[in-house]
């Protein structure tokens, strides 16, 4: 037979075989594809809309779709105990005068007396969240509906709140604080110097990103005063992002962003005396450029608590200020050799930005979580005397604080297994009477939204192979009253596909460090075979990855494709392994964490069923940085890496985050350099894909360009994907997530299953 003809026939036969295999795969409904995950709605989970407790927990309000008005929302009231349903505000009642359609409801709050509802809608995004928008007041007594701040431009008000006397709403507009009488419509401007450099009633980028601070003013309980933050960002350097796609001429996007080593925006607290509109400034000790004010709260009309954190973030001071006589008293101090956390990161925490101290004993004391000992404990601090009482005399870490009832503190912990979380309560007198509230059937991660009276809670549960469910339960018996989200349709779809096994494990490195891990096994796992492994990493103080929580559809698909997927948590991550575990990373980010990961991976690679020649690693943000460090510093372990939005150089990240964990650049610059992946880029030997959004206001695209420049200098080959104008989450724009995960998937397949 002619060689050319034979080759053509062979090519056609092979093509038919490949096409047949592809068609068979596409038709096999038990297997996932990128399109099924990201393009269709086939595997969408249900989510619980926000719930607002009212009447001290006797009932709650929720936003639901109207049954009478198409595509409209309304507020619905549910009795907590009986689940009796009633319409609180109907969609018809939300139709403004002269309009045909009801206003939308994105968020809402009630006045202190419960007679009025403040409705937020038409929102727009400010950095992370939609915090600008329009506000409306609905009066439950007479059914009236009116817009607040209607003389201002659309979608321009922030953080509107009722006053304690139910007469006013205060809000922020264009960096200034306003008060409006919603009965008369009179608007009073209370600050006059806000302009973007001077920021009143809200915060700059870095306060929001690293302290969760957004809403920057507080009504006093009797509405005679407003305390507010003022930041002076005029000396903060401007970083420019570039939009190259929306016009034939590029557009600069300026961002006030303090890099590591640069002074933060000086912050101060002012109190507006509403009787005469005068501002009284509180003089806190220390240079405002070398201190932060991450939180303040009113205890009563004559006492304002202010939390001050020094520039190094290793000294916290709680001040008590009396606006009547201007007395400033030091109530509490906390100092560490490493850093002091204001808001502790945890896998179950739904309290980001909630920096206020929990008040107890009829507001005569507050609770403070601290890590000055072996474990993270809770202390009760007497406001008048400063005396401290240990509330959690236990030999394990407290993870998350929830609420205080007259007798108990409710909190999350997991004394025996750091991959899980459970609800506990303990008495408030320091006697150590501890009760586990979560019942045995809910193994995994448990989170709670507890009613003010402590009698009811939303219980959110997930485990590795169990998607999220939400129940309304009674406390402390943890009995289910009703299931709000069961994700039954989603679970039914999961039963139709091939699901992997998940196994939790521990490995001990050659340095004696025991590390928790989670392994997702390939479909049809055979210990006699050899599989490629994909390590997913983060490894910094802000996240834990090896948790008993839902593994996600992309991981399931990769397991179907024959990968072992492993998550491991090194020292420095917020695992419940004691204070030394978490704080050991101080000044060593990039070094101690990458070494723990690599040494643990070497132990894993000794397992017979893992192919040491097909080892991949990937991560996002801090995980992207970890991926780079592992690829550059341990090329003998990792053959393929995918770094998404990585910090390649610690010198260019923001000051609050980087200085918290690394110290001050002026004092130990060498540690920043020693922990930066770019320092070791010459060690690259394997396959590297770098992915970054050019509109990333968090980890700037500059980080990737600096690394690219260095890799070129080192004559290292790599792959790069830039997503135009996408932020740190790389999700904006049509088809973005589908494209991103197609890229990740194809890269892994190419470098782990090619036969050349």
N, C-alpha and C positions, 0 to 999 in steps of 0.2 A: 504494500500500500504506500502511496505517496506520503512522504513525511509531513508535508504541509497539510494534506487532507486529513491525515491521522491527528495532527495537532489541533486542527479545527474541530474535528468530531469530539476529541477529548475535551477541548475547551467548552463546547456546547453542552456535553454531558455534565461536566462539572458545574457549569452555570445553571443548568436545570436543577441539579442536586442542591446547589446553594439556594436558589430561588425557592425550591420546594421546602427546604429547611426553614428559610425565613418565613414563608407563607404559613408553614405549620406552627412556627412560634407565634406569629401574629394571630393565628386562629385559636391558639391555646389560651383559653380564658383563665387558666390557672396561673399564668405567668404575667408579670407586670411589664409595662413598657413606660418610657418617659412620657409618651403622649397620654397614657392612661392616668398617670400620676399628676401631670402638670397641665395638660390641655383639656381634659374632660372633667366633669364633676362627679365622676364615678366613685372616687374615694374621699369625698369631703366629709369631715366630721362636723357634727352639730356643736355649737358653743352656747354657753349660758350668757344671756344678756346681763348687764350689771344689775345688781339688786341693792335697793336702799332700804335699810331698816327704818321703821317709824314706830312711834308710840312705845319707845324703849325696847322694841323687839316683838311686841304683840302682833305686829303685822309688818309687811314689807311691800314696796312698790317696785314695779318692773315695767319696762317699755315693751308693748306688744303691738302686733298688727291689728288694725281695726277690722271688725267683721262687717261694718256698715259702709265705711268710706274706703274705696279702693286705694291701695298703696299708701295708706296713711297710718300713722302711729298714734297710740294713746297710752295713758298711764293707767295701770291696773293695780288694784290693791288685793293682796291675799292675806287672810288671817293665818298666822303662823301655825297655830295648833290645829285648826279644822280645815285649812285650805279653802275656806269660803271665799269666792271671787266676787269682786264688784268693780265697776268702772270708777276710777278716781277722777280722771279728766278724759272725757271722750274726744275723739278726733273732731267731732262737730263743734265742740266748745273751743277748739283751737283755731278756728277760722277768724282771721282779723277782720275788722269792720271794712267793708268795701271790697273784700277779696272773696274768691270762690273756693280756694283750697286751704286746708289747714296747714299750719306751720309744722315743720319737722321737729323731732325731738332727738337730739344727740346725747344730751345729758340734762340733769335737773337737780335741784336742791329745794328744800322746804325752808320757809321762814321759821324762826325759833318757836313761834306759837302755832305753827302748822296751818295757818290760814291762807298762805300764799305759796306759790310754786314759781321758782325761777328756772326758765327753760333756755337751754343753750343750743344753738344750731348755726347753720351756714358757716361752719368752721373752716379754718385754713391752718396749714402746718407751719409751726415755728420749730425748726430743728427736728426734734424727735416726735413731737406730739402736736395735735391740732388744738392749740390753746388760744387762737384768735377766732372770734365769731360774733354772732348777734345774740342778744339776750332779751327775753320777754318775761313779763310778770303776769301770771294768771291768779286772780283773786277768787278763792273758793267760796267766799261769802256772798259775792254779788255776780260772779261769772264774768267779770271784765278781763280783757286781755289787752296789754299795752306793751309796746317795745321800749326798752331802755336804751338811752344813748342814740336815739334815732336821728339826732342832728349830725352825728358823726358818719364817716364813710362806712359802707357795708363791711361786715366781717373784720372789725378793727378793735373790738373790746376784749379785755382779758380779765379772768378771775373774778367776775362779779359775785358779790356776796351780800346777803341781807344783814342789816344791823340787828343788834339784840333787842331794840325797842320796836322792831317791825315797821319802821318809818322810812328807811333809806336802803338804797343799794349803792355800794362803792365798787369801783372798777378801775382798771388801768387802760389808758389810751395814749398811744405814742409816748410811752415812757413816763407818763405822769398819772397821778392818782386823782380820781374824781369821786364826788358824792352826788347822788341824785335822789330827790324826793319823788318816789313813784306815785304819790297822791297828787302833787301839784305839777310835776314835771320839771321843777327847778333843778338845774345842774350847777354844781359848785366845783370849780377847779381848786385842788388843794395843794398841788406842787406845780412849779412853773419853770424849772430849769432842766427838765428831762429832754434829751435831744439825741439819744443813741450813744453818746459818750458818757453823759450823765444819765443813769438808769434808775428810775424810781418805781418801786412796787413790783419789779420783776428782776430778772438776772441776766448776766452775760452768758455766753455759750458754755464756758467751762464750769460755772456753778451748776448749770442745769445738767450737764453731762456727768459730772463726777460727784455731786452732792444730791442730785435729784431735785434741786431747788428751781421752782418755776413761779409759783404764787408768792409774791413778795410783800404782802401787807396783811395786817391782822386787826379786825375790830376788837376793841375792848368789850368785856361782857355787857356793860351798860350803855355802850355805844356813845360814850362821851369822848373817846380818843381812838385814833388809828395809829398803830405802830407800823413802820414800813422800813424796808431796806433801801439804801441808796448806794449804788456802785459807781465809781468813777473809772471808766474804761478808756479814758482819753490817752493814756500812755501805753495801752496794749498794742502790740504789733499787729499789723493787718496782713493776713495771708490771703492771696488771691487764687481762687479757682477760675477755670476758664471754660466757658461754653463755646464750643467750636461748631455746633451742629444746627443751631436755630437761626442762623443768619450767615450771609456771605462774609460778614465781619465778625470776628470773635468778640465775646462779651466777657468782661471781667466781673467776677462775683467776689466782693470783699467780705472778709470774715475776721472779726476781732478774736484772736486766738493766742493765748499766752503759752509759748513753748517752754519746755523744761529749762529751768535756770532763770527765767524772766519773772519779775515781780507780778503778783496777781493784781486785779483791780481792787483798790482800797474800798472797803465796805464800812458803812456806818448805819446806825439805827436812829431814826427820828420818830418822835411822837407828835402827831398833829392834834392839838387841842381844838376840838370842833366848836367850842363856844366862841373862840375868837380867831380860829384858823391859823394860829401861830404854831410854828414847828420848834420843838425842843429836842436838841441833839444830845444823845447819850455819849459821854466820853468814856470809852473803854480803855484800860491800860494797854500800852504797847503801840507799836507802829502799825497803822492800818494796812500798810503794804506787806507786812510780815505776819499777818493774822487773817483768819477767815471767820465768818459768822454764818455757820451752816443752818442754824435754827434759832427761833425765838417763839414764845407763846405766853399768853396771858394766863395767870393763875386766878386773879381777881382784878378788880378795877385798880387796885393799888400795888400790884406786883406783876412785873414782866420778867420771865426767865429768858436769859440770853446765853446761848452756847457759843463760846469762842474757842477756836482751834488755831494753834500757832502754825507758822509757815511749814515747819517740819512735820506737822500733824502727829506729834508725839506727846502733846500736852493739851488736854481739854479742860476748860474752866467753865463752870456754870455760874453765871452772875444773876443776882436778884436785884431788880431796879424798881424803886418806888417813885412814881412820877409826881407825887405830891411834894415830897421834900428833896427829891433828886438824890436820895441815898443809893449807892451802889455797893452791894455786899457780895463777897465771894462765898458761894454756898458749897461748891464741890470742885475738886480738881482730880484729874486722872493723868498719870504720866507713864509712858512706856519707853523702853530702849529702842523699840522698833516704830510702830505706828499705833494710833488710836482710831478705831472705827467709829463713825457716827451712825451709820446704817449698815448692819452686818449683811454681807451677801450670802444668800442661801438658795438652794435649788427650789425651795418651796415658798420663798418670800414673795409676797404680793404687796410689799410695803415700801417699794422704792420711792424715795422722796418724803416719806413720812418720818421726819427726823425729830418730831416732838417727843418729849419725855412722857411716859405714862404716869398720870397723876393718881394718887391713892390716898387713903385715910382722910377723906373729905378735903382733898387738895392740900393737905398739910405735908405731903411727902411725894417723891417721885421715884420711879424705878430706873435703874441704869444697868445695862448689860456691859460687862467688862471682862478683859482677858489678862488682868495683871497676875493671875495665878496659873495653875496648871490647866484649868478648864475655863471655858466661857461661862461665867456665873452672873446671876442677877442680884443686885443689891437694892435695898430700899433706903433712900436718903431723906432724912428729916430736913425740910426746907428751913426751918428756924434755927436748928442747932447744927446741921450738917452731919449728925450722927448716922452711921451706916449699919444696916442689918442685912446679913446674908440670907436671902430668900431661898436659894437653891443649894443647900449643903449636900450636893451629890457629886459622885465621881464620874461625871460625863458632861458633855457640852450641851448648852442650850442653843437651839438653832434659830428660832423665830419667836418673838413675843406676839401674842394676840391681844387679849383684853384682861382687865382686872374686874372682878366682881368684888363685893364687900369682903368676901372671905378668901377668894382664890385668884391665883394667876394662871392663865391658860397659855401654854407654849408648846412648840414643836421640838422634838428631840428624837434621837435614835441611839440609845446607849450601846446596843450590841451590834449594829450594822450600819455603817456610815452611808451605804447606798440607799437607805430608806429613811422615811420620816413618819412620826406618829404624834398624836396629840396627848399631852399630859396636863395635869393641873397639880398645883402645890399650894399649901396654905401661905398666907401673907404675913404670918407672925414669925417665920424663920424656924419652925419646928421640924420642917422636912417631911411633912405628911404628903407623900407623892402618890398619885393615881394615874395609871395609864387609861386614857379615855377611848382611843381608837380600838375597835374590837378586832379579833384575830382574823376574820375573813378578809380584811382589807390590807393584805400584805403589799408593800410597795411605797409609793409616795402619796402622802395624804396632806392636803392643804385645807384651810378652814376660813370662812368668813362668819364670825360669831356675832350674834345679836348683842346689843348693849347690856341687856339684863343677864346674858350668859345662859339663857334657857334654850336657845335655838342656834343652828349654824347651817351654812351651806358647806357641805363636805365634798371636796373635789378629790377624786381618787384616780390614780393611774398606776400601771405596772408595766414591765417590759413588753409583755404581749397582751396587755389590756389597755385599750384606748380610754380616754378620759370619760368619767361619769360624774354627774353632779346630783347630790341628794340633799333634801332638806331634812335635817335630823333634830331630835331633841337632845338636850344635854342635862346631866352628865351621862345618861344611859346609852347614848349614841344609837337610839332607835330611829329607823327611817320613817318619816312622815309621808314623804312623797319623793319620787324620782323625777328630777327636773330635766336631766339630760342622760339618756341611756345609750345613745349612739347605736341603737339596735340595727338600723339600716346599714350603718358602716360595718358593724360586726358581722352581719349577714354576708356582706361583700367579702370580708376577710375569710369567711368559711369557704369561699369559692376559689381561693387562690392557695398556692403552696406556701406555707408559713415555715419559717426557720425555728430552730431551737435556740434558746438563750441560756447561757450559763455564766454564773458569777464565780470569780476565782480570786486568789491572792498569790502574788509571787514575792519572794524576798531576794533583793539584789545582792551582789557580792559585797556591798557596803552595809548590809544588814537592814536595809529599808524595806518594810513590807508595804506593798502597794495593792490597792483594790482594782479589780478589772471586771469588765463585762465583755463577753464574747458572744457574737451572733454567728451561729454555725451555718454553713451552706446547706441548701436543701438536699435531703438524702445523704446527710453527713456519714462518711465512712472513715473511721480512724485509721484504716489501712492505706488511705490515699494521701496525697500531698497537695495542699491547697495554697493559693496565694492569700496573703493577709493584707488587710487595709487597716492601719492604725488611724483612728480619729483622735485628735489632740486639742487641748486648750492649754492648761498647765499654769495659769496665772491666778492671782488671788480672787478673781471675780467670777469664777465659774467652776463647777464640778461636772464631769461628763459621765463617769461610770456610775449611773444611778439606775434604780429599779423603776424606770419610767418608760413610757411608750417609745419604741425604737424608731418609728417613722417609716414611711412607705419607701423612700429611696434606699434605706438600709435593707429592707425586705427584698427589693429588686436586686440589689447587689449580691445578697445571699443566694437568690435564685440563679444568678449568673456564675456562682461558684466561688465567691469570696468569703473568707472569714473576716468579720469586722470586729475590731477590738478597741475599746475605750479604757484608758487607765488614768488614774489621778495621782500625780506626784506630790511631793512636799510643796507647800505654798498654796495649794488649792484649798477651798473652804470646806474640806471634809471635817467630820466631827471626830477628829483624831487628837484633839488637845491643842493647846495654844502653841506649844513648841513646833508642832507639825506645820501649823499655818504661818507662823512668824519666822521660820527658818529661812525663808526666801528673801528676807530683808537685805537689800543691796546686792542680791544675787539673781535677780530675774534674768533669764536667758542662760544661766550657768547651772545652778543646782537643779532647776526643773528639767532642763534638757538632759542632764546627766542621769537623773532618776528615770526618765522615760527610756533612754537608750539602754541603760543597764537592765531595766525590767524587760524591755523588748528582747534583749539577748537571752534572757531566761525563757521567754515565750517561744523563741525560735528553736529551742531545743526540743520542743514537742514534735513527735514523729510526724504528725499530720500537717505540719506547716512547712512550706517550701521556702527556705532561707534565701533563694535567689529571686523570689517574687514577693518583695516586701515594699509596700507603699504606705505613705503617710499623708494626711491632709488635715487642714484646720483653717479656721476663719478668725480674723482679727488677732487676738493674742495667740490663737491656735495657728494662724498663718505665720506669726513670728516663730512659734515653736517648730513648725514644719521646716522653716528655713534653717534654724539652728541645728536641727537634727540632720538635715541633708548636708549641711556644710561641715559639721563637726563629727558626724558619725557616718561617713559614706560607706563604711564596711557593713553597716546594718541596713540602711534605707536606700533602695534602688530607684524609687519613683516618689516624687513629692508634688503636692498641689497646695500652694499657699494663696489663700484668698484674703485680700485687704490686710496684708501684714504690716507690722511696724518693723522696718528693716534697720532703723537707726533710732535708738532711744532718745537721742538729743533733739529730735524734731517732734516728739509727742507732747501732749499738754502737761502743764506744770503740776496740777493737782494730783493726777493719777501717778505720773512718773516719780514725782518727789515723795509722795506718800510711801511708796515701796522701795525707792532707791536712794533716798536722802537728797541733799541739796547738791546740785551740779557744781556749785562753787567749792564744795568741800571734798567731793569724791568723784570727779569726772571720770576717773579711770574705771569705776564700776559700771558706768553707763556704756562706755566703749566696750568693756569686756563682755557685757551681756547682749550687745547688739549683733544680730546675724550678719550685717554687712562686714563686720570685722573678720569673719571667717569665710567669706564668699569664695575665696580661692580654693577651698576644700571641696567644692562641688564636683562630683563624679557621675552622678546618676541623671535621671530624667527629671527636669523641673518645669512645672507650669506655674506661672504667677498670674493672678487675676486681681484686677482692681477697678473700682469705679472712679472715673475722673472727677466726679462731683462729690467725692467723699469728704465731708466736712469734719469727720472724726479722725480717721487715719488718712492723711492727705495722700493723694496720688503721687505727690513729691517723694514719698517714702519708696514707692516702687521705682520711680525714675532714677533716684540716687542709687538703688541697688542695680538696676539695669546698667547704669553707667560703669559701676564697679565690675560687674560681671563681664562687660565688654573689655574693660582694661585687663581683666584676668584671663581673657580669651576663653571664657566659658560659654558653651552653647546652652540655650534654654528656650522655653516657649513663653509667650506673653499674650494675655487677652485683656484689653482695656474696654470697659463698658462706659460709653459717653454719658456724662451727666448723672450717672447713677450714684447714689449715696452709699454709706457703709453697708447697708443691707442688700444692695444690688437687686432691687425689685421693681424700681420704677420703669414705666414703659411697657408697651405691648410685647409679650412673648419673652420677657427677660429671664424669668426663672426657668422656663422650659429650655431656653438656649443655654443658660449657665449649667444646668445639670446634665444636659446632653453633652456639653464639652467635658465636664468632669468624668462622666461615664465612659465616653469614647476614649479619653486619655488613659484611663485605667485599663480598659480592654486592650488597647493597642500595646501597652507596655507590659502586660501580664499574660496575654494569650497569643501573641503573634508567634509564628513558627519559623521565622527566618533566623 
